[in-house]
Amino acid sequence: MTRSTTRWMLLGLAFVLTLVGITPMVYAHGGDPTLVHSCVNKSSGEVRIVGASASCKNNETAVDWPATAAPPPPPAGGGSIMVHGVSAGVVATFFVHFGGGVPEYRLPRDGTVQNMRILVTSNSYNAPTTVTFFVNGAATVLSAVIPPASTADIDVVGAVPVLDGQKVSVMADASTVSSGSIALSVSYEIQ
């Protein structure tokens, strides 16, 4: 095979792959070994732990947290990590959705919600946004304010006891925002 033929075959293969819709992974983690890295499926909410240099797929959101924090001892029934996410424009209040766009869900067991963390991936809002955890439609002590244009991660202090079957949700109040957009995810443990 000649050099020219090989070159044309490679160009043809690249063209076919482009037509088929092969897309590159675009959400890189940055390689920080002091963090636990994961990819959260935007549809199902499934969390996939990945390496520090890994990339998430187009249908996933990258979520990282400190690896140095000592995990609390699990209860007899074990613990769960829940993740909610949203991208929003100028809206007075909005749900931070659980997997697949579900605004609220029923808890599968009794426990305590704790270690809530807000990860802001982009924020051009011109006013603060308050993110609050709700149980059966009532606001709880798990709440934090995201300053205008801030992308700093926020650890929310506090814990809330919850019961099997209660409806839980995460809502954002951006009623003072008049321009911009925000993308964030909220994670917490149910112990």
C-alpha positions in Angstrom: 0.0 0.0 0.0 1.4 3.4 -0.9 1.7 6.3 1.4 -0.9 8.2 -0.6 -3.4 5.4 -0.4 -2.9 5.1 3.3 -3.5 8.8 3.8 -6.7 8.7 1.7 -8.0 5.7 3.7 -7.3 7.5 7.0 -9.1 10.7 5.8 -12.0 8.5 4.6 -12.2 6.8 8.0 -12.2 10.2 9.8 -15.0 11.4 7.5 -17.1 8.3 8.1 -16.7 8.5 11.9 -17.8 12.2 11.7 -20.9 11.2 9.7 -21.8 8.4 12.1 -21.8 10.9 15.0 -18.8 9.7 17.0 -18.3 12.6 19.4 -15.4 13.1 21.8 -15.7 13.1 25.5 -15.7 16.7 26.6 -16.1 17.0 30.3 -12.6 16.6 31.8 -11.9 16.5 35.5 -8.5 18.2 35.5 -6.4 15.5 37.1 -6.5 16.8 40.8 -5.7 13.6 42.8 -6.9 15.3 46.1 -10.5 15.0 44.8 -12.9 12.1 44.3 -14.1 12.3 40.6 -17.4 11.1 39.3 -19.6 11.5 36.3 -23.4 11.8 36.9 -25.8 10.7 34.1 -28.1 13.7 33.3 -31.0 11.4 32.6 -30.9 8.6 35.2 -28.8 10.3 38.0 -26.5 7.3 38.0 -23.1 8.2 39.6 -19.9 6.7 38.1 -16.6 7.1 40.0 -13.8 7.8 37.5 -10.0 8.5 37.6 -8.6 12.0 38.2 -7.8 12.5 34.5 -10.9 10.9 33.1 -13.5 12.6 31.0 -17.3 12.4 31.3 -19.5 11.6 28.3 -21.7 14.3 26.7 -24.8 13.0 28.6 -22.9 13.3 32.0 -22.0 16.1 34.4 -18.6 16.0 36.2 -19.0 16.2 40.0 -15.9 16.2 42.3 -15.5 16.4 46.1 -12.5 16.4 48.5 -11.0 12.9 49.0 -9.5 14.0 52.4 -12.8 14.2 54.3 -13.2 11.2 56.5 -16.5 9.5 55.8 -19.0 9.1 58.7 -19.6 5.6 59.9 -22.5 4.1 58.0 -25.7 3.2 59.8 -26.9 -0.4 60.1 -28.7 -0.1 56.8 -25.9 1.7 54.9 -25.9 5.2 53.4 -26.8 6.7 50.0 -25.5 9.7 48.1 -28.1 11.6 46.2 -27.3 14.1 43.4 -29.6 16.7 41.8 -28.6 19.1 39.0 -30.0 21.9 36.9 -29.1 24.6 34.3 -31.4 27.7 34.4 -31.8 31.1 33.0 -33.7 33.9 34.6 -36.4 32.2 36.7 -37.8 33.3 40.0 -37.8 29.8 41.6 -36.9 26.5 40.2 -36.3 22.8 41.2 -32.8 21.4 41.2 -33.8 18.1 39.6 -33.1 14.6 40.7 -32.1 12.1 37.9 -34.2 12.3 34.8 -35.7 15.7 35.6 -37.7 14.5 38.6 -38.5 17.6 40.8 -39.2 15.6 44.0 -39.1 12.0 45.1 -40.2 9.8 48.0 -37.6 8.6 50.4 -37.1 4.8 50.5 -36.2 4.7 54.3 -35.8 6.6 57.5 -32.5 8.4 58.1 -30.7 11.7 58.3 -29.9 14.0 55.4 -26.4 15.5 55.9 -23.2 16.6 54.2 -25.0 18.7 51.6 -22.7 20.3 49.0 -23.5 22.7 46.2 -21.2 22.6 43.2 -21.6 25.6 40.9 -20.2 24.8 37.4 -21.2 28.2 35.8 -22.9 31.3 37.1 -23.5 34.7 35.5 -26.5 35.6 37.7 -26.4 39.3 38.7 -27.9 38.6 42.2 -27.7 35.9 44.9 -29.5 32.6 44.6 -30.6 30.6 47.7 -30.6 26.8 47.5 -32.8 25.0 50.0 -33.6 21.4 50.8 -37.3 20.7 51.4 -39.2 17.9 53.1 -42.9 17.5 52.2 -42.8 21.0 50.7 -41.4 22.7 53.9 -38.0 24.4 53.9 -35.4 22.9 56.2 -32.2 24.2 57.8 -30.2 22.9 54.9 -29.9 26.1 52.9 -27.2 28.3 51.5 -26.8 31.4 49.4 -24.7 31.4 46.2 -23.3 34.9 45.7 -23.7 36.6 42.3 -21.4 35.2 39.6 -19.7 32.9 42.2 -18.6 29.4 41.1 -17.2 28.4 44.6 -18.4 25.1 46.0 -20.5 25.4 49.2 -20.6 22.9 52.1 -24.0 23.3 53.8 -23.8 22.8 57.6 -26.5 20.9 59.4 -28.6 17.7 59.3 -32.3 16.9 58.9 -34.1 13.8 60.1 -36.3 12.2 57.4 -38.8 9.4 57.4 -39.6 6.6 54.9 -42.1 7.9 52.3 -41.6 11.7 52.8 -41.2 13.8 49.7 -37.9 15.6 49.4 -36.8 18.2 46.9 -34.2 20.9 46.3 -35.3 24.4 45.2 -33.5 27.5 44.2 -34.8 31.0 44.8 -33.4 33.5 42.2 -36.3 36.0 42.6 -33.9 39.0 42.7 -32.0 37.9 39.6 -32.6 39.9 36.4 -30.0 38.5 34.1 -27.6 35.6 33.5 -27.8 31.8 33.9 -26.5 29.2 36.3 -25.6 25.5 36.3 -25.2 23.6 39.5 -25.5 20.3 41.2 -26.4 19.5 44.8 -25.3 16.3 46.5 -26.0 15.0 50.0 -26.0 11.8 52.1 -28.9 10.0 53.5 -27.5 8.0 56.5 
